[in-house]
Amino acid sequence: MASAAEGDVGTVAELARVLRWGFEELSLNKLATSLGASEQALRLIISIFMGYPLAVFFRRYLFFKDSYLIHLFHTFTGLSIAYFNFGNQLYHSLLCIMLQFLILRLMGRTVTAVLTTYCFQMAYLLAGYYYTATGNYDIKWTMPHCVLTLKLIGLAVDYFDGGKDQNSLSSEQQKYAIRGVPSLLEVAGFSYFYGAFLVGPQFSMNHYMKLVRGELTDIPGKIPNSTIPALKRLSLGLVYLVGYTLLSPHITEDYLLTEDYENHPFWFRCVYMLLWGKFVLYKYVTCWLVTEGVCILTGLGFSGFDERGKAMWDACANMKVWLFETTPRFTGTIASFNINTNAWVARYFFKRLKFLGNKELSQGLSLLFLALWHGLHSGYLVCFQMEFLIVIVERQAASLIQESPTLSNLASITVLQPFYYLVQQTIHWLFMGYSMTAFCLFTWDKWFKVYKSIYFLGHVFFLSLLFILPYVHKAMVPRKEKLKKMG
């Protein structure tokens, strides 16, 4: 009897050991390693795709249900995603949401509340960057927190606008102004919405409340007919995911730091930077397209009807893919990439600096804000400084070509259009890669080494044009054109 019992215990122990080994073999860490990714990256991807079954559940069981159930669902699922990715560090988002709610309630619709929100939320985010910073790109709690920071600041500004006379607001401000007083549950649901908690997109409290009330549908009184549009964005996201997965082992920013890269000819270094600059953005494109599909599926992506009466689902679009892939201009890429964040900065920062009376100063401060929002590494400042410089030079060049009869006639020659396009795209993506080098390498010792290896080509090229183009404009634009422009 004893020996039989001991045998049974031994069998159970052996079975437990086998099962434990099996679970270890199936662990996310091992799976991530086999896929050539980090465990945190795999958790992020799983969490983003989990938005689809959650959206299906919301459509099936909650779409026209009581608002408190919807807020609870969004809060619970968002907190679960936060815990799955960052464990107990989810307290950072909880703390900031609670304190933001108190700021709104205790300070009301005042400038003090807005300034307090800006200062506190940005200070908390920057402190997070400071204490968690490494020399590499790490997926940690600060990643979704930067999205939350903008969301809570926007909430405070819209709440402030809600207390003003409607006639004193612009049409855009009237659209976003919050007239009622949000409850803690509403703020939590808005903040933790699973389709946007990790990587965005940005959306307003008013738009979120329309979703809760069941108003974001192309068929009033029925669940939105958004499955096909959502699957289209998902499919496009999967195409970019496959492309990135196939190319990522072969085109990396780490190679930019190697002696092998430095030892190659100058033309090779430039071509590699050009190709890498185009490809490195695909990971962002993938995440935004997939999450946009989730938002469309829930109805949050509904933006009304076009002039033909066709439903539009671009309210949460962070990418204009065709423009991104075909534009030969830097301003085109900016207009097609991270659209909702750029719109947020324009709405809550750039336009609020109108009192400065200087558009370029407002733009420069907005880019500085964006750089700090991304992190404390010097590479972010250099990247956005380059963006500021490139946009100014591109505007100068476009103005010169448009106003100079000689250059305008030359640019309009049809047979030369493909050649112009090829040259523009080469310049565009070479210097996009140049700017992204600082953005992705973070620390000055890394990006400085790469810039040195190509003789600071981007800075030399655009700073030279910045000083040369005004003289070329003066020489090539007739006086009557200048007077016409002034008039």
N, C-alpha and C positions, 0 to 999 in steps of 0.2 A: 504493500500500500504506500509506504513512504517513498520507495524508489519510483513508483508510478507517479506520485504527486510531484516528486522532484523532477521527473521527466517532463511532466506537464508544465511545471514552472520554467524549466529550461527551454521548452518549446516556445512558450509565450515570450520569454526573454529574447530568444533568437528571432522570433517574429517581430518583436518591437525593434530589435536592432536593425533588421532588414528594412522595416518601414521607415525608421529614422534615417537610414542611409539613403532610402529612396527619396524622401522629402528633401534631404540635403542636396541630392543630385538635381532635384527640380527647383532648387532655390533660385530666386531672382538674380542673385549675384553670379551664380554659375551660368544661368541662361544669358545674362548680359555679357559675360566674358566670352561665351561661345559666339555671340553676335558681334563682338568687337566693340561693345559700348559699355558705359559705366552703369552701375545699378541704379543710380539716381536718374540717369537719362531714360532708362527703361521704365522706371516708375512714372516718370513724366509722360512718356508716350502712352502707357497704359491708361493713365488718368485722363488724358485728353480724349482717347477713344471711348472711354467709359461714358463720356457725355452722351453718346448716341443711345444706349439702352436707357439711360436716365431720362433723356428727352422723350423716348417712346413711352415710358411709364407716365411721364407728365402729361403727354397728349392723351393717353388712354384713360387715365384715372383722375387727373387733377385740373384739366384745362378750364373748366367752368365751375370749379368747386370754390368753397369759401377761401377768402384771401389768406387767413391765418394758416390754413393747411399748406398753401403754396409757399408762404414764407418759411414755415417750419421745414418743409421738404428741401428748399434751397439751402437753408442754414445747415441742416443735418448733413446733406450730401456734400456741401462745400467743406464743412469741418472734417468729414470723413476723408475727403481727398487730401486735405491739409495734413491730417494725421498720417495717412498712408505714405505721403512724400517726406514729411519733416518731423514726424513724431510729436513729442511734447512742445516743440518750438512753435506749434500753432498758437501758443499763448500770445505771441507778438501781434498777430492779427486781431485776436479777441480783445486785447488791451486797447489797441488803437481804435477799434470800432466802438468800444464802450466809452472811451474818453471823448471820441468825436460826438457821440450822442449827447454826452453831458455838456460839451461845448455849445452845441446847438440849443439845448434846453436852458442852460444857465445864462448864456450870453445873448441869446436871441438873434434877431436879424440885424446884426450890427457889424460895422467895419472891424471892430475889435475881434469879433468871432472869426471873421475871415482871415485876419492877420494872424491870430492865434493858431488857426488851423494850418495855414501855410507854414508857419514857423515850427509848430510841434510836429506835424506829419513829416515834413522834410528833414527836420533834425533827427527824428527817430529813424528814418530810413538811412540817413547818412551815418548815424552812429552804428547801425546794423552793418553797413558796408565797411566801416572802419574796423569793427571787431571781428568780422568774418573774412576779411580780404585775404586772398592769396595771389600768387602770380599767375594763376590759371583761371579758366572759366569754370566755376563750380555751380552746380544746381543746388541752391540752399534756400532758406526761408525768405531771403531778401528778394528772390526772383518774383514770386507772386506779390510780395509786399510793395514793390514799386508800382505794380498795377493798382493795388488797393490804395496807395497814397494818392494817386491822381483821382481815383474815384471819390475818396472822402473829401479832398479839396474841392472838387467840382460840386459835390453835395452841399458844402458850406456856402459856396458862391451862389448857387442856384437858390438856396434857402434865403440868403441875403437879398437877392433880386426879387424874391417873392413878397417882400415887405415894402417894395417901392411902388410908386404910382405907375400903372401899366403904360401910360403915355410917355413916361420918361425912359422906358426901355426900348431897345432895338427889337426888331421882329424876331431875331434869333434869341435874344434874352427872354422875350415873352414866351417863346416856345419851351424854354428850359426852366423858367422860374417856378419854384415850388410854393404854391399858395397855402397848402395845408401844413400840418405839423407831423412829420414822420415819427412813428413809434419805433421803439428799439427793435422790435421784430421785423419791421419793414426795412430798417437800415441794415440789419443782419442778413436778411434775404437778398437784398440788393448787393451787398458786399460779397457774399459767398456763392452767388449764382454759379453753378458748376460749369456752365458753358464758357465762362470768362475769368474765373478766379485765378487760374495759373498763369496764363499768358495774354489775357485780354480777350476780346477788344473792350474799349471804353464805351460806355453808354450812360445815359442820364437816369436819374431817379424817376423822372416823369415817364420815360420810355419803358422802364422796368414796371412801373405801376400799370401802364397800359396792358402789358403782358399779363399781369396778375388779374386784371379786370376782364381778361378775355377779349380785348379790343384789337389785338394784333393778329388779325386773320383776314384773309381775302374773301372769306365767305361768312358774313355776319351771322352769329349764332351757331356756327359750326367750327370744328377743328380746322386750322389752316391747311390748305392744300399745298404743303411745302415739302413733301417728301422727295419729289424729283429734283427740285432746286438744291436741296440739302445734299442729296447723293451726288449731284454734279460737282459740288465743291469738295466733297469727300474724295471723289474719284480723282479730281485734279490734285488734291493734296497727296494722295497715294502715289501719283506719278512723280511728284517732286520728292517724296520720301524714297522711292525706289532709286531715282536718279542720285539723290544725296548718298544713299547707302552704298551704291556701286562706285561712286567717285571718291567718297571720303577717305578710303585707305590710300589713295594715290595722289590726292591734291590736299596738302595740309599746310597750315600756317607754321608748323614746327620746321618744315623743310626750309622756310625762309631764313631760319636762324643757323642753318648748317653751313659748313665749309664748302660742301659740294655746290650749294646754291651760289655762294660767293665766287667760286672758281669757274663758273660757267660764264660765257660771253655776256656782255651787257644786254644785247637784244633778247637773249634767252631769259634773263632775270626779269625783264619788262614783260615779256609774253607770259611767263609763269604767273607773275603778279596779276596780270590782266585776267587770265583764266581763273585763278583762285578767287579774285574779287567778285567775279560773276557767280561762281559756284558756292562761295561761303554763305551767301544770303539765302540759299535754298532751304536751310534748316529752319529759318524764320518763316519763310513762305509756307513750308509744310505745316507748321504748327498753326499758323493763322488761317489757312484754308480749312483745316480739319475742324478747328473750333468755330469757324464761321458756319460750317455745315450744321454743327450742333445748335447754334443760335437760330439758324433758319428753320430747323426742324421743330424747335419749340414755338416759333412764331416771332421771336425777338428780332429776327432779321427783316421783318416786314416793314417797308417804308412807304406804302401807299401804292398808287397806280400811276402809270405813265399816261401820256396824252392819248394813247390808243386803248386805254382801259386795261392794260396788262399789269398784273401784280408784280411789284418790284420787291426783291429780297436782299437789298444791299445795305440795310441800316447798320449792320455789324461787319461790313466788308473792310478788312484791313489791307487787302491787296487788289489792285487792278492788274491782273496777270498779263493781259495782252499789251497794255501800255508798258509795264515793267520789262517785258521781253523785247519790245520793238523800239521804244523811244531812244533817240540818239543824244538826248540832252539830260544833264544832271537834274534840272528842275522837273523833268518828266519822271525820272526815277523817284525823286522826293514825293511827287504827287501820287505815285502808284504804290508806295511802300509804307507800311505802318500808318495807314490813312487815319484811323481813329485817334491815335496818339497825337499825330500832327494837328488834327482838327481840334483836339482838346487843348493843345498848347496855344493854338490860334485863338480859341474862344475864351480861355480862362487866364491867359498870360499876355500874349502879344497885343490883343485888342484892348486889354485893360491898361496898357502902357501908352495909350493914345495921348495922354496928358503930357508926355515928354516932347511931343511935336516933332519927332525925328523917327522916320520909319526904319532906317538902317540901324539906329541905336536900339530900337525896340526889337528888331530881328536879332541883333547880336546878343542882347540880354536873354531873349527866348532860347537861343541856341546854347547859351551858357547854362540856363536852367535845365535844358535837356541833357547836357553833358553831365551835370551834377546828379541829375535824376538817374542816369545810367550807373554812376559809381564815382569813386574818388581817384581812380587811376588817371595818370596824366594822358594816357592814350585816348580817353574819351574827349578831353579838352582839345587835343590835337585834331582829332577826327572832325569835330564840329567846327573848329576854327577853319579847317580846310573846306568844309561845306560852305561856310559863310563867304570865304574868299572866292571859291569856284562860282557860286551863284552870282556874285557881283560881277565877276569877269564875264560870265556867260551872258548876262544882261547887257553889258557893254558891247560885246561882240555882236549880239543880235540887233541892237540899236544901230550899230555901225553899218551892218549889212543892209538893214532896212532903209536907212536914210542916205546911203551913198548910192547914187545912180549907177556907177561903175560896178560896184560889188553886187548890187541888187540885180542888174542885168546878167552878171556872170553866174549868180546863184540860181537864176531862173532857166538856165540852159538844160533842157530836158535830158539830153544824152549823157550829161555829166552827173545827173542826180544820184545814180547808184554809187559813183565814186565818192561824191560828197558824203553820202550816208555811211559808207565804209570807213572813211576818215573820221567822221564824227563819232561813230561807234567805237573805233579803236581808242580815240582820245578819251571818250566817255568812260569805258570800262577799265582802261589802264589807270586812270586817276581815281576811279571809284575803288579799285583794288589798293591803290596807294593810300587813300583815306582809311579804308577798312583795315589796313595793316596795323595802324595805331590803335584802332578800336578793338581789334581781336588780340593783340599782343600785350595790351594794358600798360606795362611798365616801361619807363623811358629807356632803360638799358636795352630792352628788346627791340622796340620800334626804332630807336635811334640807330641801332646796328644795321637794321634792314634799310632804312632811309639812306644811311651812309653808303651802303653797298651800291645804291643806284644814284648816288650823288645828289640826294634831296631833289630829285627831278620835279616832283609835284610843286614844291615850294618855289623853285627857281622858275618854272614855266609860268605859273599863275601870278606870282609877284611881278615878273617881268611884264606880262600882259597888262596887269593892273596899272602900271606906270606908262606903258607904251601906247595902249589903245586910245587914251584921250588925245594924244598928239596925232595919231593916225586919223581919228575922227575929225579933228580940226582941219587936217589937210585934205581929206577926201569928201567931206560933206559940204556942199555949196552953202553960201551964206543964206540964201532964200529958204533952204530947208531948215536951217537953224532958227530963223525968224518965225517960220511957220510953226515949228515945235513950241517956241516960246509963246506964240500967240494963242 
